Amino acid sequence: MTPGLGWQRKGCCRRGASENSIGPSFPVLVYGMSRPGLWKSLLAAVLVPGLSPVWAGEIVSLQVVTPGQVELTFESQPGTTYEIRGSEDLRSFSMLTRVQGSEGRTRVLVDNPAGHVPSRRFFQVRSVELPPTASWFRSYEGSREESHGHYIIACEDGGFLQVGETGFLPNTRILAVKTDATGALSWRQEYSNRATGASGHGTYNLGNSIAEVEDGYLIVGAINRNSAVLKVDKESGEAIFVRVHSNGGYDAYEQLVVTDDGMAAVGYTNAEDRENTFFAEGRGYLAFLDPEGNKTGSRSLQDDLSQAYRIARHEDALIISGLAWNEDDNLDFRVLKLTAEGEPLWSRSYGGDRDDHCFGMDLGADGSIFLTGHTLSGTQNWQTYTMKLNEEGTVQWERKRGNPRGFDPRFIHDEAWGVRATPDGGCILTAGTGDEYRSYSETIGSDQSDQWEVYVIKYGPGGAMEWEATFEAEEGDWAGEDLALTQDGGVIIAVDDSQFGFLKLPSW
């Protein structure tokens, strides 16, 4: 044992026992360590109440390796997957890593996401079922014939917010639906031309994505054919401000990020395909906005992107992804890296000899870039296409996968839309899978292929597929439009079921 590092099993703490009580009956292992002149820490390993050690993964030792890393040893069994979670207050445990159990005991190094050992850290080890089964599903409609969600976030209050449209083009309204952590409705709001103070609802009102800030939610999309950014109240969804910018005709913002002095938003102008809310053949566009949503500057991205879908911030740079035409008149994945002022640093294209559609992007903690979409390159029909790049745009791995239900691959479409980096260095993505050729379902005498399902794939840090799963509706079609990681280590999926579907998974 490291000098100065010891342990003892503490007695149970009970609710109300003292002002420092940490909750109901937790057996705790406590370790203390000090290095004169450097730092002092107290670490604790918490066993999950109500679970036997063999299933909970009983923690038997802790060792501080560096201020930013802890070695954890726990009881385990082979063939079982364990999640290691951390907390500073015994209330909000976040996912740290996932490992396969060994015979007897498993030892794992756990990084502290903050980059240092806090004054107090609790750990939890639990077994998980992979692929996960759904925890619950909730569905909410808007005021029009159909509603379609496009983007979802896990909110700081533990709830979820999804945005999209209600109605059919051109007569759509932006729809936002907020739920609590259980999926119960918190509020539902629609926004249109009327939200600006103009008469009537206007046309081509699109809700494309959301960002949470301290005093509200920022929604971007389009209002009455022009790019729009809205700030709405967290408790009610009522608009705090609505800003509409005419950036070139039939234009929209797809996503924004908060910057040091305001916001940066990407999207498109001069859309040629005006009847399609998810693909617009136009000109990529970047706008700079102040904190009140007023445009302060802009940059055309049309030389690199016909459609800019996603933007993220890494250190002082902006990472933008979307679609671009290549010299063979096929669409490729394209990623740009710009300075905070919008000056180009590099531009990279990825794809094969046919169309490759890039719709989802997320960044890992180390700046890795995860992209997803779907491809016809080297496939019999559309398949999901996912890749991991380093922060300079070099491909680390790329994967194509589809047809999880085993039908004739010539007739099955797999269309991926959203991806999120996971704390283990991998990613998880969501898609829709189904048959768009009625003749095939009639040939096999079944409508199973014709029923679309949510399709979820988890890739590890090196690109190995860890699991895949599909989730189906009792009736009708489902497709996964976007997803987010939740505070409890699970996943929330935006489901297109012709309404706003919320599908909760207990783990990634």
ROMIZA-861531 format. One record per residue (C-alpha): residue in one letter; x, z, y; residue number from 1. Coordinates in Angstrom, 3 decimals. Each point is the difference from the previous one (the first is absolute). Layout:
% residues N
[site 'a' [X Z Y] NUM],
...
% end
This chain:
% residues 508
[site 'm' [0.000 0.000 0.000] 1],
[site 't' [1.258 -0.863 3.457] 2],
[site 'p' [1.453 3.032 1.839] 3],
[site 'g' [-2.622 1.518 2.244] 4],
[site 'l' [-2.821 -1.700 -1.894] 5],
[site 'g' [-2.209 2.259 -2.063] 6],
[site 'w' [-3.576 0.205 -1.039] 7],
[site 'q' [-2.779 2.382 -0.823] 8],
[site 'r' [-3.647 -0.372 -0.936] 9],
[site 'k' [-2.120 1.446 2.764] 10],
[site 'g' [-3.282 1.814 -0.449] 11],
[site 'c' [-3.304 -1.651 0.783] 12],
[site 'c' [-1.205 -0.322 3.555] 13],
[site 'r' [-3.764 0.333 0.445] 14],
[site 'r' [-2.209 -1.280 2.790] 15],
[site 'g' [-0.428 2.619 2.654] 16],
[site 'a' [2.729 2.265 -1.392] 17],
[site 's' [2.033 -0.218 3.184] 18],
[site 'e' [0.368 -2.099 3.107] 19],
[site 'n' [2.762 -1.931 -1.795] 20],
[site 's' [-2.098 -0.730 -3.074] 21],
[site 'i' [0.372 -3.568 -1.280] 22],
[site 'g' [-3.194 -0.279 -2.021] 23],
[site 'p' [-1.370 0.836 -3.377] 24],
[site 's' [2.279 1.091 -2.851] 25],
[site 'f' [3.111 -2.175 -0.053] 26],
[site 'p' [2.899 0.872 -2.298] 27],
[site 'v' [3.043 -0.862 2.082] 28],
[site 'l' [3.691 -0.487 -0.687] 29],
[site 'v' [2.043 0.836 3.071] 30],
[site 'y' [3.566 -1.076 0.665] 31],
[site 'g' [2.194 0.975 2.901] 32],
[site 'm' [3.268 -1.549 1.128] 33],
[site 's' [2.229 0.294 3.029] 34],
[site 'r' [3.117 -1.706 1.215] 35],
[site 'p' [1.490 1.864 2.946] 36],
[site 'g' [0.070 -2.041 3.156] 37],
[site 'l' [-2.034 -2.871 -1.450] 38],
[site 'w' [-3.524 0.878 -1.048] 39],
[site 'k' [-2.123 2.443 -1.881] 40],
[site 's' [-3.028 -0.867 -2.026] 41],
[site 'l' [-2.673 1.498 -2.191] 42],
[site 'l' [-1.500 -2.314 -2.608] 43],
[site 'a' [-2.916 0.658 -2.280] 44],
[site 'a' [-1.344 -1.750 -3.095] 45],
[site 'v' [-3.727 0.407 -0.490] 46],
[site 'l' [-1.756 -0.318 -3.322] 47],
[site 'v' [-3.413 -1.624 0.069] 48],
[site 'p' [-2.674 2.640 -0.697] 49],
[site 'g' [-2.316 -0.724 -2.880] 50],
[site 'l' [2.341 -2.399 -1.796] 51],
[site 's' [2.083 0.879 -3.015] 52],
[site 'p' [3.785 -0.342 0.412] 53],
[site 'v' [0.185 -2.891 -2.483] 54],
[site 'w' [-2.433 -2.046 2.097] 55],
[site 'a' [0.960 1.241 3.442] 56],
[site 'g' [3.697 -0.421 -0.621] 57],
[site 'e' [1.210 3.579 0.514] 58],
[site 'i' [2.895 0.191 2.452] 59],
[site 'v' [2.852 1.980 -1.540] 60],
[site 's' [2.775 -0.427 2.568] 61],
[site 'l' [0.800 -1.229 3.492] 62],
[site 'q' [3.334 -0.845 1.515] 63],
[site 'v' [0.796 -1.094 3.526] 64],
[site 'v' [2.404 -2.947 -0.264] 65],
[site 't' [0.190 -0.916 3.686] 66],
[site 'p' [-2.118 0.971 3.020] 67],
[site 'g' [-2.065 -3.065 -0.772] 68],
[site 'q' [-0.193 0.126 -3.774] 69],
[site 'v' [-1.210 2.441 -2.645] 70],
[site 'e' [0.558 -0.124 -3.766] 71],
[site 'l' [-3.141 0.977 -1.879] 72],
[site 't' [-0.180 0.747 -3.755] 73],
[site 'f' [-3.393 0.338 -1.716] 74],
[site 'e' [-1.533 0.270 -3.437] 75],
[site 's' [-1.176 -3.391 -1.223] 76],
[site 'q' [-0.917 -2.144 -2.959] 77],
[site 'p' [0.905 -3.616 -0.711] 78],
[site 'g' [-2.575 -2.676 0.659] 79],
[site 't' [-1.522 1.962 2.904] 80],
[site 't' [0.257 -1.078 3.640] 81],
[site 'y' [0.591 2.780 2.537] 82],
[site 'e' [-0.455 0.037 3.762] 83],
[site 'i' [2.161 2.272 2.151] 84],
[site 'r' [-1.597 1.070 3.275] 85],
[site 'g' [1.229 2.048 2.902] 86],
[site 's' [-1.544 2.197 2.685] 87],
[site 'e' [1.132 2.319 2.750] 88],
[site 'd' [-3.188 2.037 0.111] 89],
[site 'l' [-1.618 -0.155 -3.464] 90],
[site 'r' [-2.890 -1.957 1.464] 91],
[site 's' [1.109 -3.598 0.486] 92],
[site 'f' [2.025 -1.228 -2.963] 93],
[site 's' [1.440 -3.497 0.387] 94],
[site 'm' [1.338 -2.252 -2.725] 95],
[site 'l' [3.807 0.060 -0.315] 96],
[site 't' [0.710 -1.912 -3.209] 97],
[site 'r' [-1.307 -0.868 -3.462] 98],
[site 'v' [2.001 0.251 -3.237] 99],
[site 'q' [-0.426 -0.411 -3.755] 100],
[site 'g' [0.323 3.262 -1.894] 101],
[site 's' [2.786 0.718 -2.482] 102],
[site 'e' [-0.059 2.120 -3.130] 103],
[site 'g' [0.061 3.667 0.967] 104],
[site 'r' [1.100 -0.163 3.644] 105],
[site 't' [0.390 -2.623 2.718] 106],
[site 'r' [2.395 0.244 2.930] 107],
[site 'v' [-0.610 -1.962 3.191] 108],
[site 'l' [1.490 -0.202 3.491] 109],
[site 'v' [-2.610 0.238 2.741] 110],
[site 'd' [0.636 -1.266 3.530] 111],
[site 'n' [-1.549 1.742 2.954] 112],
[site 'p' [-1.678 -2.753 2.062] 113],
[site 'a' [0.893 1.804 3.223] 114],
[site 'g' [3.682 -0.259 -0.854] 115],
[site 'h' [0.701 3.714 -0.120] 116],
[site 'v' [-0.912 3.062 -2.003] 117],
[site 'p' [-2.707 1.840 1.911] 118],
[site 's' [-0.060 3.749 0.356] 119],
[site 'r' [-2.546 0.059 -2.795] 120],
[site 'r' [-0.939 -2.598 -2.566] 121],
[site 'f' [-2.462 0.175 -2.901] 122],
[site 'f' [-0.002 -2.380 -2.938] 123],
[site 'q' [-2.706 -0.970 -2.439] 124],
[site 'v' [0.325 -1.938 -3.260] 125],
[site 'r' [-3.014 -1.532 -1.713] 126],
[site 's' [-0.668 -2.542 -2.709] 127],
[site 'v' [-1.934 -3.158 0.894] 128],
[site 'e' [-1.933 -2.643 -1.875] 129],
[site 'l' [1.249 -3.583 0.546] 130],
[site 'p' [-1.604 -2.324 0.672] 131],
[site 'p' [-2.364 2.306 1.878] 132],
[site 't' [-3.753 -0.021 -0.428] 133],
[site 'a' [-2.134 -0.090 3.129] 134],
[site 's' [-0.926 3.348 1.576] 135],
[site 'w' [-3.003 -1.317 1.953] 136],
[site 'f' [-1.526 -2.989 1.779] 137],
[site 'r' [-2.142 -0.109 3.152] 138],
[site 's' [-1.517 -3.026 1.732] 139],
[site 'y' [-1.372 -0.386 3.534] 140],
[site 'e' [-1.695 -2.894 1.704] 141],
[site 'g' [-0.286 -1.202 3.550] 142],
[site 's' [-3.014 -1.348 1.852] 143],
[site 'r' [0.340 -3.614 -1.186] 144],
[site 'e' [-0.570 -1.894 -3.253] 145],
[site 'e' [3.470 0.713 -1.381] 146],
[site 's' [3.013 1.991 1.119] 147],
[site 'h' [3.644 -0.533 -0.939] 148],
[site 'g' [2.810 2.509 0.510] 149],
[site 'h' [3.600 -1.160 0.446] 150],
[site 'y' [2.200 3.008 0.724] 151],
[site 'i' [0.024 3.721 -0.776] 152],
[site 'i' [2.017 3.054 1.044] 153],
[site 'a' [0.252 3.557 -1.240] 154],
[site 'c' [-0.639 2.099 3.107] 155],
[site 'e' [1.841 3.140 1.076] 156],
[site 'd' [-3.168 2.061 -0.540] 157],
[site 'g' [-0.025 -0.969 -3.695] 158],
[site 'g' [-2.789 -2.554 0.360] 159],
[site 'f' [0.071 -3.808 -0.086] 160],
[site 'l' [-0.789 -2.761 2.498] 161],
[site 'q' [-0.751 -3.614 -0.884] 162],
[site 'v' [-0.553 -2.942 2.356] 163],
[site 'g' [-1.349 -3.545 -0.384] 164],
[site 'e' [-3.159 -1.881 0.978] 165],
[site 't' [-3.704 0.064 -0.643] 166],
[site 'g' [-1.837 -3.323 -0.122] 167],
[site 'f' [1.048 -3.625 -0.499] 168],
[site 'l' [2.049 -2.115 2.367] 169],
[site 'p' [-0.519 -0.721 2.760] 170],
[site 'n' [-2.507 2.842 0.451] 171],
[site 't' [2.161 2.936 -1.050] 172],
[site 'r' [0.583 3.454 1.423] 173],
[site 'i' [3.021 2.228 -0.535] 174],
[site 'l' [-0.912 2.813 -2.406] 175],
[site 'a' [1.938 3.245 -0.441] 176],
[site 'v' [-0.954 2.618 -2.598] 177],
[site 'k' [1.543 3.486 -0.081] 178],
[site 't' [-0.348 2.360 -2.974] 179],
[site 'd' [1.273 3.444 -0.854] 180],
[site 'a' [2.387 0.687 -2.901] 181],
[site 't' [-2.855 -0.152 -2.535] 182],
[site 'g' [-1.317 -3.342 1.252] 183],
[site 'a' [-3.007 1.506 1.797] 184],
[site 'l' [-0.918 -1.893 3.168] 185],
[site 's' [1.363 1.489 3.233] 186],
[site 'w' [-1.036 -2.823 2.350] 187],
[site 'r' [-0.658 -3.722 0.126] 188],
[site 'q' [0.333 -2.146 3.122] 189],
[site 'e' [-0.358 -3.657 0.915] 190],
[site 'y' [1.768 -1.715 2.899] 191],
[site 's' [-0.627 -3.371 1.614] 192],
[site 'n' [-0.047 -1.770 3.322] 193],
[site 'r' [-2.476 2.627 1.167] 194],
[site 'a' [2.718 2.668 -0.302] 195],
[site 't' [1.779 -1.651 2.948] 196],
[site 'g' [-3.051 0.356 2.222] 197],
[site 'a' [-0.991 -3.645 -0.384] 198],
[site 's' [-3.505 -1.008 -0.987] 199],
[site 'g' [-0.702 -0.966 -3.601] 200],
[site 'h' [2.213 0.465 -3.020] 201],
[site 'g' [2.096 -3.170 0.281] 202],
[site 't' [1.486 -1.728 -3.049] 203],
[site 'y' [3.092 0.191 -2.221] 204],
[site 'n' [0.335 3.763 0.246] 205],
[site 'l' [2.667 0.926 -2.581] 206],
[site 'g' [1.449 3.352 -1.077] 207],
[site 'n' [3.457 -0.514 -1.503] 208],
[site 's' [1.945 3.274 -0.111] 209],
[site 'i' [0.303 3.593 1.216] 210],
[site 'a' [2.693 2.366 1.232] 211],
[site 'e' [-0.432 3.729 0.583] 212],
[site 'v' [1.368 1.642 3.138] 213],
[site 'e' [-0.235 3.590 1.150] 214],
[site 'd' [-3.179 -0.399 2.023] 215],
[site 'g' [-1.828 -2.803 -1.808] 216],
[site 'y' [0.051 -3.023 -2.262] 217],
[site 'l' [1.189 -3.423 1.161] 218],
[site 'i' [-1.922 -2.972 -1.420] 219],
[site 'v' [1.165 -3.586 0.456] 220],
[site 'g' [-1.750 -3.277 -0.690] 221],
[site 'a' [-2.068 -2.367 2.114] 222],
[site 'i' [-3.027 0.234 2.283] 223],
[site 'n' [-1.865 -3.162 0.985] 224],
[site 'r' [2.822 -2.279 -1.287] 225],
[site 'n' [2.771 1.850 1.867] 226],
[site 's' [2.602 2.583 -1.050] 227],
[site 'a' [-1.162 3.578 0.372] 228],
[site 'v' [1.322 3.550 -0.218] 229],
[site 'l' [-2.330 3.010 -0.007] 230],
[site 'k' [0.716 3.699 0.165] 231],
[site 'v' [-2.733 2.111 -1.565] 232],
[site 'd' [-0.748 3.713 -0.194] 233],
[site 'k' [1.026 1.733 -3.224] 234],
[site 'e' [-3.119 2.152 -0.266] 235],
[site 's' [-2.669 -2.584 0.789] 236],
[site 'g' [1.572 -3.464 -0.060] 237],
[site 'e' [-1.307 -0.687 3.494] 238],
[site 'a' [2.160 -2.365 2.022] 239],
[site 'i' [2.404 1.614 2.471] 240],
[site 'f' [1.146 -3.400 1.263] 241],
[site 'v' [-0.398 -3.655 -1.014] 242],
[site 'r' [2.521 -2.611 1.135] 243],
[site 'v' [-0.513 -3.716 -0.593] 244],
[site 'h' [2.812 -2.512 0.546] 245],
[site 's' [-0.383 -3.777 0.008] 246],
[site 'n' [3.261 -1.090 -1.616] 247],
[site 'g' [-0.671 -3.681 -0.681] 248],
[site 'g' [-3.439 -0.546 -1.446] 249],
[site 'y' [-1.438 1.148 -3.324] 250],
[site 'd' [2.608 2.721 -0.149] 251],
[site 'a' [0.184 3.498 -1.463] 252],
[site 'y' [2.325 2.932 -0.475] 253],
[site 'e' [0.686 0.862 -3.647] 254],
[site 'q' [2.017 3.218 0.314] 255],
[site 'l' [1.843 2.170 2.509] 256],
[site 'v' [2.675 2.673 0.055] 257],
[site 'v' [0.555 2.716 2.561] 258],
[site 't' [3.253 -0.418 1.959] 259],
[site 'd' [1.912 2.253 2.394] 260],
[site 'd' [-1.891 -1.326 3.025] 261],
[site 'g' [-3.264 -1.264 -1.482] 262],
[site 'm' [-0.891 -2.326 -2.873] 263],
[site 'a' [1.060 -3.282 -1.573] 264],
[site 'a' [-2.714 -2.139 -1.628] 265],
[site 'v' [0.238 -3.167 -2.102] 266],
[site 'g' [-2.529 -2.623 -0.983] 267],
[site 'y' [-0.754 -3.631 0.704] 268],
[site 't' [-1.298 -2.418 2.609] 269],
[site 'n' [-1.636 -3.452 -0.194] 270],
[site 'a' [-1.539 0.510 -3.421] 271],
[site 'e' [-1.027 -3.234 -1.701] 272],
[site 'd' [-1.891 1.604 -2.876] 273],
[site 'r' [-2.602 1.822 2.078] 274],
[site 'e' [-2.357 0.884 -2.817] 275],
[site 'n' [2.486 2.108 -1.928] 276],
[site 't' [0.766 3.582 0.968] 277],
[site 'f' [3.106 0.427 -2.123] 278],
[site 'f' [1.909 -3.226 0.461] 279],
[site 'a' [0.372 -1.844 3.251] 280],
[site 'e' [2.212 -3.025 0.276] 281],
[site 'g' [1.239 0.486 3.512] 282],
[site 'r' [2.991 1.357 1.910] 283],
[site 'g' [1.618 3.377 -0.532] 284],
[site 'y' [-0.100 2.288 3.026] 285],
[site 'l' [1.539 3.304 1.149] 286],
[site 'a' [-1.411 2.039 2.890] 287],
[site 'f' [1.331 3.116 1.689] 288],
[site 'l' [-2.614 2.480 1.230] 289],
[site 'd' [0.102 3.177 2.061] 290],
[site 'p' [-1.559 3.246 -1.345] 291],
[site 'e' [-3.357 -1.016 1.530] 292],
[site 'g' [-0.048 -3.315 -1.844] 293],
[site 'n' [0.868 -2.214 2.984] 294],
[site 'k' [2.291 -2.932 -0.802] 295],
[site 't' [3.420 0.314 1.621] 296],
[site 'g' [1.793 -2.902 -1.662] 297],
[site 's' [-0.142 -2.468 -2.875] 298],
[site 'r' [2.057 -2.332 -2.166] 299],
[site 's' [-1.082 -3.057 -1.975] 300],
[site 'l' [1.043 0.116 -3.665] 301],
[site 'q' [-1.277 -3.496 -0.833] 302],
[site 'd' [3.491 -1.317 -0.843] 303],
[site 'd' [0.180 2.552 -2.820] 304],
[site 'l' [-3.570 0.921 -0.950] 305],
[site 's' [-3.355 -1.766 -0.066] 306],
[site 'q' [-1.545 3.398 -0.605] 307],
[site 'a' [1.568 3.424 0.655] 308],
[site 'y' [-1.783 2.563 -2.163] 309],
[site 'r' [2.076 3.147 -0.016] 310],
[site 'i' [2.371 1.854 2.326] 311],
[site 'a' [2.044 3.133 -0.618] 312],
[site 'r' [2.637 1.915 1.901] 313],
[site 'h' [3.375 0.998 -1.436] 314],
[site 'e' [2.330 1.889 2.295] 315],
[site 'd' [0.121 -2.167 3.151] 316],
[site 'a' [-1.073 -3.252 -1.669] 317],
[site 'l' [-3.327 -1.710 -0.707] 318],
[site 'i' [-0.649 -1.516 -3.441] 319],
[site 'i' [-2.703 -2.703 -0.104] 320],
[site 's' [-1.334 -1.865 -3.029] 321],
[site 'g' [-2.470 -2.780 -0.651] 322],
[site 'l' [-0.361 -3.652 -0.977] 323],
[site 'a' [2.090 -3.011 0.954] 324],
[site 'w' [-0.047 -3.686 -0.902] 325],
[site 'n' [3.110 -1.355 -1.700] 326],
[site 'e' [1.412 -3.536 0.086] 327],
[site 'd' [-2.044 -0.949 -3.070] 328],
[site 'd' [-3.266 0.933 1.708] 329],
[site 'n' [-0.435 3.103 -2.130] 330],
[site 'l' [-0.456 3.557 1.238] 331],
[site 'd' [2.770 2.583 -0.462] 332],
[site 'f' [0.410 3.714 0.527] 333],
[site 'r' [1.846 0.510 3.305] 334],
[site 'v' [1.562 3.154 1.485] 335],
[site 'l' [1.432 0.404 3.500] 336],
[site 'k' [2.128 2.789 1.364] 337],
[site 'l' [-0.095 0.406 3.782] 338],
[site 't' [1.413 2.408 2.521] 339],
[site 'a' [-2.376 2.467 1.633] 340],
[site 'e' [-0.214 -2.513 2.867] 341],
[site 'g' [-0.970 -2.840 -2.333] 342],
[site 'e' [3.335 -1.808 -0.195] 343],
[site 'p' [0.717 -1.578 -3.400] 344],
[site 'l' [2.542 1.568 -2.337] 345],
[site 'w' [-0.737 -1.982 -3.143] 346],
[site 's' [-2.711 -2.047 -1.715] 347],
[site 'r' [-0.311 -0.508 -3.780] 348],
[site 's' [-2.342 -2.038 -2.221] 349],
[site 'y' [-0.865 0.742 -3.628] 350],
[site 'g' [-1.938 -1.922 -2.602] 351],
[site 'g' [-0.009 -2.907 -2.413] 352],
[site 'd' [-1.028 -3.624 -0.215] 353],
[site 'r' [-3.716 0.604 0.645] 354],
[site 'd' [-2.080 2.245 2.243] 355],
[site 'd' [0.984 3.668 0.376] 356],
[site 'h' [-2.341 2.115 2.149] 357],
[site 'c' [1.404 3.227 1.477] 358],
[site 'f' [-2.621 2.525 1.156] 359],
[site 'g' [1.331 3.540 -0.568] 360],
[site 'm' [3.159 1.749 1.195] 361],
[site 'd' [1.316 3.544 0.128] 362],
[site 'l' [3.376 1.655 0.598] 363],
[site 'g' [1.725 2.549 -2.183] 364],
[site 'a' [1.705 3.082 1.448] 365],
[site 'd' [3.383 -1.768 -0.182] 366],
[site 'g' [-1.238 -3.102 1.839] 367],
[site 's' [-0.727 -2.016 -3.150] 368],
[site 'i' [-2.688 -2.632 0.546] 369],
[site 'f' [-2.789 -0.434 -2.556] 370],
[site 'l' [-2.085 -3.185 0.123] 371],
[site 't' [-2.997 -1.050 -2.042] 372],
[site 'g' [-2.454 -2.857 -0.189] 373],
[site 'h' [-0.646 -2.730 -2.530] 374],
[site 't' [1.701 -3.162 -1.192] 375],
[site 'l' [-0.476 -3.334 -1.744] 376],
[site 's' [3.749 -0.511 -0.408] 377],
[site 'g' [0.874 -0.057 -3.695] 378],
[site 't' [-3.454 1.243 -1.057] 379],
[site 'q' [-3.071 -1.558 -1.618] 380],
[site 'n' [-2.259 1.450 2.673] 381],
[site 'w' [0.260 2.520 2.821] 382],
[site 'q' [1.954 3.114 -1.000] 383],
[site 't' [1.080 3.056 1.945] 384],
[site 'y' [3.440 -0.439 1.543] 385],
[site 't' [1.937 3.076 1.079] 386],
[site 'm' [3.570 0.501 1.167] 387],
[site 'k' [2.354 2.632 1.324] 388],
[site 'l' [2.532 -0.884 2.699] 389],
[site 'n' [2.767 2.115 1.469] 390],
[site 'e' [-0.037 0.629 3.726] 391],
[site 'e' [1.928 -3.218 0.615] 392],
[site 'g' [-2.524 -2.105 -1.884] 393],
[site 't' [1.975 -0.528 -3.215] 394],
[site 'v' [-2.221 -0.132 -3.089] 395],
[site 'q' [0.483 3.006 -2.295] 396],
[site 'w' [-2.623 -1.112 -2.495] 397],
[site 'e' [-3.142 -2.145 -0.186] 398],
[site 'r' [-2.857 0.131 -2.496] 399],
[site 'k' [-2.976 -2.191 -0.895] 400],
[site 'r' [-2.818 1.494 -2.016] 401],
[site 'g' [-3.653 -0.695 -0.718] 402],
[site 'n' [-2.863 -0.447 -2.434] 403],
[site 'p' [-0.049 3.659 -1.119] 404],
[site 'r' [-3.143 -0.501 -2.140] 405],
[site 'g' [1.533 -2.781 -2.095] 406],
[site 'f' [-2.211 -2.988 0.752] 407],
[site 'd' [1.190 -3.576 0.135] 408],
[site 'p' [2.543 0.165 2.866] 409],
[site 'r' [-0.959 -3.478 1.192] 410],
[site 'f' [-3.301 1.352 1.316] 411],
[site 'i' [0.879 3.453 1.354] 412],
[site 'h' [0.849 0.726 3.615] 413],
[site 'd' [2.064 3.080 0.871] 414],
[site 'e' [0.118 0.564 3.740] 415],
[site 'a' [2.037 2.903 1.424] 416],
[site 'w' [-0.646 1.269 3.505] 417],
[site 'g' [1.504 3.443 0.515] 418],
[site 'v' [3.207 1.799 -0.954] 419],
[site 'r' [1.417 3.468 0.709] 420],
[site 'a' [3.503 1.299 -0.567] 421],
[site 't' [0.062 3.096 -2.223] 422],
[site 'p' [2.339 2.981 0.391] 423],
[site 'd' [1.857 -0.891 -3.220] 424],
[site 'g' [1.355 -3.206 1.575] 425],
[site 'g' [-2.569 -2.262 -1.639] 426],
[site 'c' [-3.370 -1.287 1.149] 427],
[site 'i' [-3.656 -0.246 -0.947] 428],
[site 'l' [-2.243 -2.953 0.804] 429],
[site 't' [-3.648 -0.912 -0.269] 430],
[site 'a' [-1.625 -3.326 -0.731] 431],
[site 'g' [-3.106 -1.682 -1.319] 432],
[site 't' [-0.128 -1.774 -3.355] 433],
[site 'g' [-2.685 -2.317 -1.305] 434],
[site 'd' [-1.166 -3.461 -0.973] 435],
[site 'e' [-1.052 -2.429 2.714] 436],
[site 'y' [-0.917 -2.761 -2.448] 437],
[site 'r' [-3.505 0.516 -1.340] 438],
[site 's' [0.567 -2.664 -2.640] 439],
[site 'y' [2.548 2.283 -1.681] 440],
[site 's' [-2.317 3.016 -0.229] 441],
[site 'e' [-2.692 -2.270 -1.407] 442],
[site 't' [2.426 -1.421 -2.567] 443],
[site 'i' [0.978 3.408 -1.367] 444],
[site 'g' [-3.608 1.182 0.088] 445],
[site 's' [0.734 3.045 2.135] 446],
[site 'd' [-0.236 0.901 3.650] 447],
[site 'q' [2.801 2.576 -0.272] 448],
[site 's' [2.617 -2.347 1.428] 449],
[site 'd' [-2.405 -0.941 2.767] 450],
[site 'q' [-0.271 3.644 1.089] 451],
[site 'w' [2.799 0.850 2.411] 452],
[site 'e' [1.774 3.350 -0.309] 453],
[site 'v' [2.410 2.092 2.036] 454],
[site 'y' [3.531 -0.531 -1.305] 455],
[site 'v' [2.763 2.582 0.674] 456],
[site 'i' [3.689 -0.299 -0.946] 457],
[site 'k' [2.752 2.628 0.349] 458],
[site 'y' [3.640 -1.160 0.104] 459],
[site 'g' [2.974 2.334 -0.213] 460],
[site 'p' [3.061 -0.081 2.296] 461],
[site 'g' [1.729 -2.676 -2.110] 462],
[site 'g' [-3.102 -2.165 -0.383] 463],
[site 'a' [-1.056 1.166 -3.472] 464],
[site 'm' [-3.770 0.071 -0.343] 465],
[site 'e' [-0.937 3.620 -0.697] 466],
[site 'w' [-3.712 -0.618 -0.463] 467],
[site 'e' [-2.896 -2.280 0.850] 468],
[site 'a' [-3.728 0.631 -0.080] 469],
[site 't' [-3.307 -1.615 0.887] 470],
[site 'f' [-3.157 1.654 1.306] 471],
[site 'e' [-3.429 -1.580 -0.243] 472],
[site 'a' [-3.410 0.390 1.560] 473],
[site 'e' [-3.036 0.786 -2.120] 474],
[site 'e' [-1.506 -3.150 1.476] 475],
[site 'g' [1.434 -2.711 2.210] 476],
[site 'd' [3.552 -0.650 1.124] 477],
[site 'w' [2.804 2.226 1.227] 478],
[site 'a' [3.304 -0.967 1.611] 479],
[site 'g' [2.773 2.181 1.419] 480],
[site 'e' [0.628 -0.822 3.667] 481],
[site 'd' [2.439 2.730 1.016] 482],
[site 'l' [1.211 3.458 -1.006] 483],
[site 'a' [1.675 3.126 1.337] 484],
[site 'l' [1.777 2.988 -1.499] 485],
[site 't' [-1.935 3.247 0.364] 486],
[site 'q' [1.144 3.514 0.849] 487],
[site 'd' [-0.697 1.235 -3.529] 488],
[site 'g' [2.327 -2.573 -1.604] 489],
[site 'g' [-2.763 -2.454 -0.814] 490],
[site 'v' [-1.147 -3.390 1.277] 491],
[site 'i' [-3.015 -1.121 2.008] 492],
[site 'i' [-1.010 -3.656 -0.394] 493],
[site 'a' [-2.130 -2.105 2.327] 494],
[site 'v' [-2.363 -1.813 -2.369] 495],
[site 'd' [-1.857 -3.145 0.982] 496],
[site 'd' [-3.332 0.374 -1.811] 497],
[site 's' [-1.839 -1.955 2.713] 498],
[site 'q' [-0.035 3.373 1.768] 499],
[site 'f' [2.643 2.593 0.894] 500],
[site 'g' [1.139 1.493 -3.291] 501],
[site 'f' [2.333 3.020 -0.271] 502],
[site 'l' [1.680 0.451 -3.410] 503],
[site 'k' [2.116 3.130 -0.527] 504],
[site 'l' [2.752 0.208 -2.636] 505],
[site 'p' [1.591 3.400 -0.765] 506],
[site 's' [3.558 -1.295 -0.213] 507],
[site 'w' [2.236 -2.976 0.673] 508],
% end
